[in-house]
Amino acid sequence: MITFNLKILVLKNWILVLMNKFIITILFIFFNFSSFSWAESMVNVRTAIVIDYHSDKVLYEYEPDIQIYPASMTKIMTTIIAFDLIKKNKLSLDDKFIVSENAWRLSESGYSSMFIMVNDEVSVEDLLKGIIVASGNDACVTLAEGIAGSEEIFAEMMNEKASEIGMTATNFSNSSGINDPDNYSTVRDIALMSKYLIANYPKFYEWYAEKNFTWDRTGGDPIKQGNRNPLLYKKVGVDGIKTGYLAVEQYSLASSMQRENRRVIAVGSGFPTKNLRSSQSLKLLNWAFRNTNTYEISKSGETIFELDTWLGKKNKINAITKEDYYLTLNKKDIRHLKVYLEYNGPIKAPIKKDEKIASLVILNKDEIIQTLPLYASEKISKVNFFKSLITSINYLIWGDV
């Protein structure tokens, strides 16, 4: 009887040990899978990135540096080249280019088209809107040939601009993004290019939000086409940028959403379906706004920090930063944010304009994440000898600066 009970007890303990090991194993798998799958399965896509427009903070990324074929997202750079020339007064929206047979053939090949005809004279403005709204490959080639003489030379201009922007993993071989293994990029580079577009050509960027474009074509009724970016129609703050599709790459989208003064850019490539391209891109954008905030710490030349001076003709001096600085944090981390001024004050005159006189220190969870130099916004001369003497005596006696 005792032996039997002992066996039962041993068996119970053995089962308990096995159950504990099983539970621990399940928990281990769960937590590791959760941390892994959050990054991988947040969206159904081959590669994606989300950045804050103002701070450049990467909010989400999944395989952001693997090579992609950017398809029609290539056209963002095509328009940038034109916008750049217009800004430099080397090209006008009213200039007209003649459509070559080479360009026209793209409208006959089943690709997205503006439906321009051979020998049509088309204005730069119409070509740009045909590219941006209708995603016309024929418009891309016409614009490229009109600007550079050939699409090959235009592609060289695109690559020079890409290098200037800092797109280190990109090569453009044509103006439209149609099938070519030498036309490649990454979602990180596409996001960088998208920010450049928005920052440098804000008025032209507004065309990316236009939902329709009508081409008054030769020899037929006008053709009205809708913008291929599905997020523009959802009225959620999305105002661009560009869809893409290649059979080898599947569906892609560079998108941007603005709410009040904040903007977020998302780029994804390798969405399995057109519907997933739309819904998953919107999921990324909404996730960024829901979970993070961006704060304006300093605006170049506008944000003022008032500091005390010593022996100057003014008792105060305004300090400024020479660059904009924004900080993006998870919403749960805002309580840990600290910002303070660091300087040896009062600051002794004379003080030169643009002289570094202080630092702005930003901490998160007591860890310094940025130190910004502050500069004198004006020149402050030293008081004369007599006033300097009186002030010094005053300070020695009364401690009154």
C-alpha positions, 0 to 999 in steps of 0.5 A: 500500500505504501509502495503504491502510494509512493509510486502515485506520488512520484508519477504526480510529481513527474507529470507536474514537472512535465506540465511546468516545462510544457507551460514554460515552453509555450510561453517562451514560444509565444513571447518570442513569436509575438516579438518576431511576428509583430514586425513581420506580420503587421502588414502583408508585404515583402518590404516596407518603411514608415518615416516621420516627415519632420524628424526623419525618425523611422517609425516602422521598418521591415526589410527596408533595404532589400532591392525592389523594382520600383515600377511607377514609383520611378515617376516621382523622380521623373517629375522631380527632374522637371520641377527642378528645371522649372524652379531654375527657370530652365523649363516652363509649364507652357513649353511643348514637346512633340510626341515621338513614335517611341513614346506613343508605342507605350500607349499601345502596349497595355501599360498605363497611358495618357493616350497621346498621339505621334506628333502631338505637341503637348505642354509640360504641364499636361505631361506632368499631370498625365504622369502624376494622375494618369501614370502615363508611360507615354507622357514620361518618355515624351517629357524625358526626350523633350528635356534631355533629347533621349530617355537614356540621357534623362536617366543619367539626370535621374541618377545624378539627382538620386545621388544628390538626394542620398539614394545610395541603393538606387539606379534608374534606367528609364523614366517610367519604371517599366520592366528593366532589371537595371531599374531598381531601388529600396523602400528606404530610398523611395521614402527619401525621394518622396520627402525630397519631393514634398519638401522642395516642391510643395506647390507642385506636390499638390498635383499628386492629390488631384483625383482626375485629369482630362486630356483633350486628345487629338482626333477624339473625345477628351479622355478623363482618368482618375488618380490611381492612388486609392487612398486619395478617395478615403478622405483620411488626410492622404495627399499622395504619392504614387502607386506601382505594379510589375508582375515580378514585384507585385503591388507597391505604393509610396503614400503620405498622410498629413494631420494638422501639422504632422506628416508621415510617409509610408512606402511598401512593395510586394503587396500580394493584391491591389486591395492589400496595397491600399488597406495595408498602407493605410494601416501603416499610416494610421499605426504611426499616428496612433502610436507616436507623436512628433514635437517641434523642439526648435524652429530655425531662427524663430524659436527664442531662448532668452539668456542673461548677459554680463557687462553688456549694453543689453541685459538679455540676449536671444539665442536661436538654433540654425536648423529645425529640430523635431523629435518623434517619440512613442506616446507612452515615452512622452512623460520621460522627455526633458529639455533644458538649457546648458550654458555658463551664465550670465554671458560676458560681453562683448558677444558676436552675432552667430557666436555659439553661446549655449546648448539645448539638451534633450533627454529621454529616460535620462539619456541624452538623445540630442544636444543642439548648439544655440547661437547669438541672434545679435551682436552685443557690445560691452559697456564703457569702462566707467559703467563696467566698474560700477557694475562690478562693484555693485556685484561685489557688494550686493551680488546684483548682476 
